[in-house]
């Protein structure tokens, strides 16, 4: 397996007009990413609407992506839950279908303590024995896994990294200082700060923006890794309007709308998410035009 890092797309889950998972479009999106230089794929993350997929659909999406990727880039399967038993079954499934790792969100809503979080992940590590990337997004989950807890967990060989979506460069540094292993994979969960994140020791990003402009986000990381900071900074600045546009409304409403306007998917979402307001759709279309992604 190639090492995990770079521009890793949190891939959308396309639905048919009838609302079922659109396998054909999903396979096409995988090919689009691989030909555009994306370094890894996360199926069934927040952007993949994991919250409204049935367990059967969730497993099917992961299976399809692993099958289509065929080992060309790492696949990190979304596999978290606020029930440890349920999370375990998803991590074991990711292992069974030969994903490369599991992205495991902190248990949301039930607000475990730091000790509870430690026990949750150490239980999954022991029972599944599979590489895991912790996913910390306090703005969505209501719980923040602190650097000291990540430091404790990083001692387990199965805990290989963290997707840190606090939007804080200070936090990124605190995590790396708390972790005592050189190969720990610190990934940004925020498209806005990829360049500074790399500067303090991050290895890449799990990206929403990469759904729409994969070559630019991959280009930013490639430029940084080859020592071309001027180009990386230029791409960071160039991507900023797109990073903002992807959050005009709740993710993944804007990114699915954008891919719909680009003719790549039917932009349908599942309730409680609904279509974008017309005003925001117009703003989004302007940004897509400025990137040359749509022409009407």
N, C-alpha and C positions, 0 to 999 in steps of 0.2 A: 504493500500500500504506500502511495505517496504520502508524505507527511501532511498533517492537517494545518492549513493556514491559507493566507491569500484572500481572494475575493470568493467567499462562499455564499451562494444565493439561498435565501430562505424562499424556496420556490412556491408560487401560488398553486392552489388546487383548482384547476378549471372544472366547471360544471357544464353539462349540456343544457339546452333550453328547458328541458324537463326537470332539471335540478340534480341529475345523477353525476357522479364523477366521470369526466370526459377523458377516458384513457388515451385516446388518439392524440388529443391536444397536449396532454401531459407528456407523452413520449416526444412529441415535436418540440416542446419547450426544453426538454433535457438535451436534445440535439442542438438546439439554438445556443444553449449555454456552453456546451462543449466546443462548438465551433467558434464561439466568441471568446474563448480563453478563460472562462470561469474555472476557479481552482477546486471547487467542491460544491455539493448540493445538500441542502437540508429539506427533506420532505416533512410535512406535518408539523411545521413550527406554527407560531402565531399567524404568520403571513399565509400559511397553508390552511388556515381555518380549522385547525385541529379541534378547537372547542365545539364545533358543530358537526364533525364527522362521527359517524357511528364507529364502534370498535372494528367492525368488519371493514368499513371503508378506510379507516386509518391504516390498518394492516395492508390492505390492498394497494393503497397509494405508495407505501414504503416498498412493497414487493415490486410494483411497476417500475419505480425509479431505480432500484437496485438492478433490476433486470435490464433496463434500457442503458444504464451507465456502463455496465459490463466492465467494472474495474478501472475505467479510464480516469476517473477522479474519485476522491473519497466521498462516501455518502454518510452523513450524520443524521440518523433517524430521530425525529421528534418522538419522545417516549416518556413524557412526564405525566404526573397526575397528583392530585392532593390526597390520594389514597396510596400508601406505600405498596400495598399488595397489587393494586392496579398498575402502578408504575413498573413494578417488577415484571408483570406479564408482558408489558410493552417493550421493556429492555430485552427480555428473553426472546421476544419475537424478532427484534432488530438483529440479535445475534444469530438466530436461526436462519434468517434469510440472507445472512452475510453482508449486512451493512458494515461500515468500518467503525462506527461508534454510535452512541446514543446521546442526544441532546436532552438533558433531564432538567426540567424547570423546577424551581423551588415550589414546594406544595403551597398552593394559593388558597385564599379564603380562610382556612382554619388556623393560620398564623402560628406555626410552630416556633418554639424558642430556638436559640442557637444550638443547644444540646439536641433538641428534636431534629433539627436539620442535619446535624452531624450523624445522628443515628439513622435517619432516613437514607442518606447517601451511603453510609458504610454498610447498611443492610443490603442495599441494591448491589454494591460492589462485591460483597461476599457471596450473595445468592446467585447473581447473574454472571459474575466474573467476565465482564465485558467493558471495553473502554467507554468512559463516560465524560461528557462535557457538561458541567453544571451551567444552568442558565439562570442568571439573576436579573430580574426586571421588576423591581419593587413597585414601579408605577402601575403595573398590571396585577401583581399578585398580593400586594399588601404585606409582603415580608421581604426583608433584606438580609441576605447571607453575608456576614461580615468577613473582612480579610482574615481575621484570626481563625475563623471556622474553615475558610477555604484552605488556609495553611495547614490545619489539622488534617483535612480530607486529602490534600495533595500528597500526604505520606502514603496513601493507598495507591498501589500501582495502577488500579483501574481508573482512578480520577486523573485524567490527562490534561484537563483544561477547564476554562470557564468562559462563558459568553457574558460579558459584563455590560449590562444595559442601564447603568445609572447615569450615563452621559458625562461622567466625571473623569478627567485625566488624573486628578489627585487619587481617586479610588483605584485606577489602573496601577499606579505606582505602589500604592499601599498593598494591593494584592500581590504584586511581584515581590515586594519586600517580605511578605508573610510566607511565601512559598519557597521552599528550599530545594527546588529541582530546576535545572537549567532548561530542560526540554518541556516545561509546562507551557501549554498553549493558551495564551491570553488573547481572546477575540473581542473586538468591539461589537456591541449590540446596537450601535448608533452610527448611521451613515454620515452624520455631520462631522464627526471627529476622527475619521479614519487616519488621516495623516498625522496629527499630533499623537494619536494612540500608538501608531507604529514607532514614533520618535521616542516614546518612553519604554519601549520593549514589547509592545503588542505584536502578534504574529499575523493579524488579519482582521477580517470583519465577517459577521453573518449579516448579510445585506438585503434590504428591501429594494433599494435603488437598482441593484444588479439585475433584478427582473426585467428592467426596462432598458438600461444602458450597460450591459454586462462588460463590454470591451473597455469602457472608461474606468469602471471600478477595478477591473483586473489590471488595467494599465497603470493606475495609481500605485497599486501594491508592487507591481513589477518594476516600476520606475524607482520606488523607494528601495527595493531589494537590490537593485543594480547600482545604487549610490547616486542616482540622479534626483537629488532633492528638489531642484528647481522645477523639474517636470512633475514630480509628485505634488508639489505645492500648487502648481498651475492647475492640475486635474482636481485637486481638493477644492479650489476656488470655483472651477468650472462646474463641478457637481453640486455646489451648494443650492442653486435654485431648484434642482431636481430633488435633492434631499428634503427641502422644505415642501415641495409639491406633494411628495409621497405621504405627508402628514397634514394636509389641509383638512382631512377628516380622519376618523379612526382607520388605522391600518387593519386589513388590506383593501379598504374601499377605494382609495386613490390608485393603488397599483393595478388592481383588476380593471378599473375604469380605463387607465392608460393602456393596458394591454388590449382591451376591447377596442379602443380608438385606433390602435396600431394594427388591428385585424388579426391578432394572434390567438385570442380566445373569445368566447362568449363571456361578457363581464359579470354574469350573474353571481350573486352572493346569497348566503343563507341567513334568514332571520335569526337573531335580532339585528344583524347588519342589513342595511338597505342601500339603494342606489344613491349616488352622490347628488348633492343639490346642484341645480343648473348653474348657479353663480360660481360655485367651486369648480364645476366641470369646465366652464369657460376659462377660468384661470389656469387649470391644468392643461387644457388644450394649447394655450399660449406657450406654456413652458415646453410642451412636446414639440411644438412648431419650431421654437428657438433651438432645439436640439436636432432639428431635421428629421424627427421621427414620424410626423404626420404632415401633410401638405395641403389640407383643406380647411 
